[in-house]
Structure formats: C-alpha cells, structure tokens
C-alpha cells in the first residue's frame, strides 16, 4: 500500500511540474504572438495607400482603381 501512495504522490508532483512548464511555454508563445501582431500592424500601417480617391470624373470617385 505504501508503494501505491508514493507512486500516486510522485505522479501528482510530476503532473504539477508538467502543468507549470506548459503554462510557462504558453505564456512565452502568447508574448511572441503579441509581438508579431504588433510588428505586423506597424508594417501594414506603413504601406497604406497614399493615393486619394478622385473627386471629379467618372472613374475612381467611389473605389480607388489605382493598383
């Protein structure tokens, strides 16, 4: 019986350590993804089109047709 209790306690401690490691890895992954998202947002903001819609004429007044 004593061996069974020791094995159960050992398994519980191992699972706690595994969960702590998983939480640390998840936190690191979340930080990396947040950093990438921030960098991508900055990149997308830097390449916004500079051309304005035409104000006169029949083409380009509602949709920017310059590609």
Buried (B, 14 or more C-beta within 10 A) or exposed (E): EEEEEEEEEEEEEEEEEEEEEEEEEEEEEEEEEEEEEEEEEEEEEEEEEEEEEBEEEEEBEEEEEEE
